Amino acid sequence: MFVVDAWRSVLGATWELEGMRFDAPFVVKRLAPTIGRPGVGRRITIAHRAYSLAEALERGVVSVRERAIRGDITITLSSDPAIGTVVGDERRIRQVIFNLLSNAVKFTPPGGAIDVSAKELDGEVRISVRDTGPGIPLEDRDRIFEEFQQAAAGKEQIEGTGLGLALSKRLVELHDGRIWVESDLGHGSTFTFTLGAKAA
């Protein structure tokens, strides 16, 4: 159950589009009147339940596979079977996965590759999306997680909401996790986020 309103618009608009190829321009049009209002978008309620991380990752890959095939991009997925189930809001984590994969497909050139992986390290689960795109300049690596901000490479694209990474950061932090990017300019980027709650 949502407290309010701008984030509800973000999440509602996005998940209403599941099965409709996530019409980004529609999401932007719907969000524009609400994002940035004082007191709006501050709180989201998270429903904690056990779910299969491997299945959530697979659904994320399926959601962008058609676009990847059209762009001659290869996607691989590897998930440590020992992870099993995690505790959190599956729908919100799937949104994070989709956002990262959607960006990776958008910026990876034809013939490129995207690698999705999940592993357990130092008591937390780490999910990474690595691409072979143009990379992100050092000065942009923190700024891209702010609302309506994009890296220089993103500004050259026709489409782009500037909301996906800011939303992803918010959702990850609500799961007591972290999100960051490592990038080698001209050789791609790796976005990683963590989840601390693994089901017994």
C-alpha positions in Angstrom: 0.0 0.0 0.0 1.5 3.3 -1.1 1.7 6.3 1.1 2.0 8.7 -1.9 2.0 9.5 -4.9 4.8 10.5 -7.3 6.6 7.3 -6.6 3.2 5.5 -6.9 2.9 7.2 -10.3 6.3 5.9 -11.2 5.8 2.4 -10.1 2.2 2.2 -11.1 2.8 3.6 -14.6 5.7 1.3 -15.1 4.1 -1.9 -14.0 0.9 -1.2 -15.8 3.1 -1.4 -18.8 4.3 -4.9 -18.1 3.6 -6.8 -21.3 3.4 -3.6 -23.3 7.1 -3.1 -23.7 7.3 -0.4 -21.0 6.4 2.7 -23.0 8.9 5.2 -21.6 7.5 8.3 -23.2 4.1 7.5 -21.6 5.8 7.2 -18.2 7.5 10.5 -18.6 4.2 12.2 -19.6 2.4 10.8 -16.7 5.2 11.7 -14.2 6.0 15.2 -15.3 3.2 17.0 -13.3 4.2 15.2 -10.0 8.0 14.8 -9.8 9.6 17.5 -7.9 6.6 18.7 -5.9 7.4 19.6 -2.3 6.6 16.7 0.0 5.8 14.3 -2.9 7.6 11.0 -3.5 9.3 10.8 -0.1 8.0 7.4 1.1 7.4 4.1 -0.4 6.1 1.1 1.5 8.0 -2.2 0.8 6.3 -5.6 1.1 8.8 -8.0 2.4 8.3 -11.6 1.2 10.5 -14.5 0.2 11.0 -14.9 -3.5 13.3 -16.6 -6.0 16.0 -14.2 -7.1 16.9 -16.4 -10.1 13.3 -16.2 -11.4 13.2 -12.4 -10.9 16.4 -12.1 -12.9 15.1 -14.4 -15.6 12.0 -12.4 -16.0 14.1 -9.2 -16.3 16.1 -10.8 -19.1 13.0 -11.9 -20.9 11.5 -8.4 -20.7 14.4 -7.0 -22.8 15.4 -10.0 -24.9 13.4 -9.0 -28.0 15.0 -5.6 -28.0 18.4 -7.1 -27.5 17.9 -9.5 -30.4 16.8 -6.7 -32.7 20.0 -4.8 -31.7 22.2 -7.9 -32.3 23.1 -7.9 -28.6 23.9 -11.1 -26.6 22.5 -11.4 -23.0 23.9 -14.0 -20.6 22.6 -14.8 -17.1 24.4 -16.6 -14.3 23.1 -16.9 -10.8 24.7 -18.8 -8.0 22.2 -21.6 -7.2 23.2 -21.3 -3.5 21.4 -18.0 -3.2 18.0 -19.6 -3.5 15.4 -17.2 -2.2 15.8 -13.7 -0.8 13.5 -11.5 1.2 12.2 -8.2 -0.1 9.6 -6.7 -2.5 10.0 -8.8 -5.6 8.1 -6.3 -7.8 10.3 -3.5 -6.8 13.5 -5.5 -7.3 12.3 -6.6 -10.7 11.8 -2.9 -11.5 15.5 -2.3 -10.6 16.6 -5.2 -12.7 14.5 -4.0 -15.7 15.9 -0.5 -15.4 19.5 -1.6 -15.4 18.9 -4.0 -18.3 17.0 -1.5 -20.3 19.8 1.0 -20.0 22.3 -1.7 -20.9 20.4 -2.6 -24.1 20.0 1.1 -24.9 23.7 1.9 -24.8 25.3 -1.3 -26.0 26.2 -1.2 -29.8 25.3 -4.0 -32.3 27.4 -7.0 -31.7 27.9 -6.2 -28.0 27.1 -8.2 -25.0 25.4 -7.9 -21.6 26.2 -10.1 -18.7 23.8 -10.4 -15.7 25.1 -12.2 -12.6 24.2 -12.8 -9.0 26.5 -14.0 -6.3 26.8 -14.0 -2.5 29.8 -12.1 -1.1 30.6 -11.0 2.5 27.1 -11.9 3.7 25.2 -10.0 1.0 23.8 -10.8 -2.4 25.3 -8.8 -5.3 23.5 -8.4 -8.6 25.5 -7.0 -11.5 24.6 -5.9 -15.0 27.7 -5.5 -17.2 27.6 -4.1 -20.7 30.0 -3.3 -23.6 28.7 0.2 -24.2 30.6 3.5 -24.4 31.2 3.7 -20.6 30.5 6.6 -18.3 32.8 9.6 -17.6 34.1 9.7 -14.1 32.4 13.0 -13.4 29.0 11.6 -14.3 29.1 8.4 -12.2 27.4 9.8 -9.1 25.2 12.3 -10.9 23.4 9.7 -13.0 21.6 8.4 -9.9 19.9 11.8 -9.4 16.4 12.5 -10.9 16.4 13.7 -14.5 20.1 13.3 -14.9 21.9 11.4 -17.6 25.5 10.8 -18.6 26.9 12.4 -21.7 26.3 9.2 -23.7 22.7 9.2 -22.6 22.1 12.8 -23.8 23.0 11.7 -27.3 20.1 9.2 -27.4 16.6 10.2 -28.7 14.8 8.7 -25.8 15.5 8.6 -22.0 13.6 9.5 -18.9 16.4 10.4 -16.6 14.3 8.7 -13.9 15.3 5.0 -14.0 18.5 5.1 -12.1 17.2 7.5 -9.5 14.2 5.2 -8.9 16.5 2.2 -8.8 18.7 3.8 -6.1 15.6 4.7 -4.0 14.3 1.1 -4.2 17.6 -0.5 -3.5 18.1 1.7 -0.4 14.7 0.8 0.9 15.9 -2.8 0.9 19.0 -1.7 3.0 21.1 -2.2 -0.1 23.6 -0.1 -2.1 23.9 0.6 -5.8 27.0 1.8 -7.8 28.6 1.8 -11.2 32.1 0.9 -12.3 33.0 2.0 -15.8 35.9 2.0 -18.2 35.4 4.7 -20.7 35.1 3.2 -24.1 34.8 -0.3 -22.8 31.5 -0.5 -21.0 30.0 -0.3 -17.5 29.0 -2.5 -14.7 26.0 -1.6 -12.4 25.9 -3.5 -9.2 23.4 -3.5 -6.3 23.2 -5.4 -3.1 20.5 -7.1 -1.2 21.1 -8.0 2.5 18.1 -10.2 3.3 18.6 -13.8 2.2 15.9 -16.3 3.2 17.0 -19.1 5.5 
